[in-house]
Amino acid sequence: MELVTPGFGLIFWQLVTFLIVLYLLAKFAWKPIMKALHEREASIESALSAAEKAKLEMQSLKADNEKLLAEARLERDKILKDASDAGNALVESAKQKANEEGARMIAQAREAIENEKRAAITEVKNMAAALSIEIAERILKRELSNPGAQQALAEDYIREVTLN
C-alpha cells in the first residue's frame, strides 16, 4: 500500500525541491518571461492599433476614391453634355445656313426666271412688231401699187384724222 500513499520523507523532499525550483524560477526566469510577455503584448497591441489605423486609412482612401470617381463621372457627364450641345448647335447652324442658302438660291432662280420671262416677252413683242411691220409693208406695197387705191387710202386717213 505504500505505492498508493507516499511517505512523509518523500513529500518533504518534493516540497523542498519544488520551493527551490520556484525560487530559482522567480529569481532568474520569471522577470525575463514576464518582460517577454509584456513586450509581446505591447507588440500585439501596437500591431492591432496599426491595423485599426490602416483600416481607417483604407476607409478614408476608399471614401476619397469614391468622391473622386463621382467627380470624374460628373465631369464626364458635363463634357458629354457640352459636346452634345455643341454638336446640336453645329447641326442647327448648318441647317440654318442651308435654309438661308436654299432661300437665296430660290430667290436668285426666281429672279433669273423673271428676267428670262421679260426677255422672252420682249423678244416676242419685237418679233410681233417686226412681223406686223412686214405684213403692213406688204399690204401697203400691194395697195399702193394701184393709184386709185392710193387715193382712196389717203382720203380714209384724212377722214380718220379729222374725226379724232
C-alpha positions as CSV (number, residue, x, y, z in Angstrom):
1,M,0.0,0.0,0.0
2,E,3.0,2.2,0.1
3,L,2.7,2.7,-3.6
4,V,-0.6,4.5,-3.3
5,T,0.2,6.7,-0.3
6,P,3.7,8.3,-0.3
7,G,5.7,8.6,2.8
8,F,6.4,11.7,4.8
9,G,10.0,12.0,3.8
10,L,9.2,11.8,0.1
11,I,6.6,14.6,0.4
12,F,9.1,16.7,2.4
13,W,11.9,16.4,-0.2
14,Q,9.5,17.0,-3.1
15,L,8.2,20.1,-1.3
16,V,11.8,21.4,-0.7
17,T,12.7,20.7,-4.3
18,F,9.6,22.5,-5.6
19,L,10.3,25.5,-3.4
20,I,14.0,25.7,-4.6
21,V,12.8,25.4,-8.3
22,L,10.2,28.1,-7.6
23,Y,12.8,30.4,-6.0
24,L,15.2,29.9,-8.9
25,L,12.4,30.5,-11.5
26,A,11.2,33.6,-9.6
27,K,14.8,34.9,-9.3
28,F,16.1,34.2,-12.8
29,A,13.4,33.2,-15.2
30,W,10.2,34.9,-14.0
31,K,11.3,38.5,-14.9
32,P,12.5,37.7,-18.4
33,I,9.4,35.6,-19.1
34,M,7.2,38.4,-17.8
35,K,9.2,41.0,-19.7
36,A,8.9,38.9,-22.9
37,L,5.2,38.5,-22.3
38,H,4.7,42.3,-21.8
39,E,6.8,43.0,-24.9
40,R,4.7,40.5,-26.9
41,E,1.5,42.1,-25.5
42,A,2.8,45.5,-26.4
43,S,3.8,44.4,-30.0
44,I,0.4,42.8,-30.4
45,E,-1.3,45.9,-29.1
46,S,0.7,48.1,-31.5
47,A,0.0,45.8,-34.4
48,L,-3.7,45.9,-33.7
49,S,-3.5,49.7,-33.4
50,A,-1.6,49.9,-36.7
51,A,-4.2,47.5,-38.3
52,E,-7.0,49.7,-37.0
53,K,-5.2,52.8,-38.3
54,A,-4.7,51.1,-41.7
55,K,-8.3,50.1,-41.7
56,L,-9.4,53.7,-41.0
57,E,-7.0,55.0,-43.6
58,M,-8.3,52.5,-46.2
59,Q,-11.8,53.6,-45.4
60,S,-10.7,57.2,-45.8
61,L,-8.9,56.4,-49.1
62,K,-11.9,54.4,-50.3
63,A,-14.2,57.4,-49.5
64,D,-11.8,59.7,-51.3
65,N,-11.7,57.4,-54.3
66,E,-15.5,57.2,-54.4
67,K,-15.6,61.0,-54.2
68,L,-13.0,61.4,-57.0
69,L,-14.9,58.8,-59.0
70,A,-18.2,60.7,-58.5
71,E,-16.5,63.9,-59.5
72,A,-15.0,62.3,-62.6
73,R,-18.4,60.9,-63.5
74,L,-19.9,64.4,-63.1
75,E,-17.1,65.9,-65.2
76,R,-17.5,63.2,-67.9
77,D,-21.3,63.8,-68.0
78,K,-20.7,67.6,-68.2
79,I,-18.2,67.1,-71.0
80,L,-20.5,64.7,-72.9
81,K,-23.4,67.2,-72.4
82,D,-21.3,70.1,-73.6
83,A,-20.1,68.1,-76.6
84,S,-23.7,67.1,-77.4
85,D,-24.9,70.7,-77.1
86,A,-22.0,71.8,-79.3
87,G,-22.9,69.2,-81.9
88,N,-26.6,70.1,-81.8
89,A,-25.7,73.8,-82.2
90,L,-23.4,72.9,-85.1
91,V,-26.2,70.9,-86.7
92,E,-28.7,73.7,-86.2
93,S,-26.3,76.3,-87.5
94,A,-25.7,74.1,-90.6
95,K,-29.4,73.6,-91.1
96,Q,-30.0,77.4,-90.8
97,K,-27.2,78.2,-93.2
98,A,-28.5,75.5,-95.6
99,N,-32.0,77.0,-95.4
100,E,-30.7,80.5,-95.9
101,E,-28.6,79.3,-98.9
102,G,-31.6,77.5,-100.3
103,A,-33.8,80.5,-99.9
104,R,-31.2,82.7,-101.6
105,M,-30.8,80.3,-104.4
106,I,-34.6,80.1,-104.9
107,A,-34.7,83.9,-104.9
108,Q,-31.9,84.0,-107.5
109,A,-33.7,81.4,-109.6
110,R,-37.0,83.3,-109.4
111,E,-35.2,86.5,-110.4
112,A,-33.4,84.7,-113.3
113,I,-36.8,83.2,-114.4
114,E,-38.4,86.6,-114.2
115,N,-35.6,88.1,-116.2
116,E,-35.8,85.3,-118.8
117,K,-39.6,85.8,-118.9
118,R,-39.2,89.6,-119.5
119,A,-36.6,88.9,-122.2
120,A,-38.8,86.3,-123.9
121,I,-41.8,88.7,-123.8
122,T,-39.7,91.5,-125.2
123,E,-38.4,89.2,-127.9
124,V,-42.0,88.1,-128.7
125,K,-43.1,91.7,-128.9
126,N,-40.2,92.6,-131.1
127,M,-40.9,89.7,-133.4
128,A,-44.6,90.6,-133.4
129,A,-43.8,94.2,-134.2
130,A,-41.4,93.1,-137.0
131,L,-44.0,90.7,-138.4
132,S,-46.6,93.5,-138.2
133,I,-44.4,95.9,-139.9
134,E,-43.5,93.4,-142.6
135,I,-47.2,92.5,-143.1
136,A,-48.1,96.1,-143.2
137,E,-45.3,96.8,-145.7
138,R,-46.5,94.0,-148.0
139,I,-50.1,95.2,-147.7
140,L,-49.1,98.8,-148.4
141,K,-47.0,97.8,-151.4
142,R,-49.8,95.8,-152.9
143,E,-52.4,98.6,-152.3
144,L,-50.1,101.4,-153.2
145,S,-49.2,99.9,-156.5
146,N,-52.6,100.9,-157.7
147,P,-53.0,104.8,-158.0
148,G,-56.8,104.7,-157.3
149,A,-56.3,102.6,-154.2
150,Q,-53.6,105.2,-153.1
151,Q,-56.2,108.0,-153.5
152,A,-58.8,106.1,-151.5
153,L,-56.4,105.2,-148.7
154,A,-55.3,108.9,-148.4
155,E,-58.9,110.0,-148.2
156,D,-59.6,107.4,-145.5
157,Y,-56.6,108.6,-143.4
158,I,-57.8,112.2,-143.7
159,R,-61.3,111.4,-142.6
160,E,-59.9,109.4,-139.6
161,V,-57.6,112.3,-138.6
162,T,-60.2,114.9,-138.8
163,L,-62.7,112.9,-136.9
164,N,-60.4,112.4,-133.9
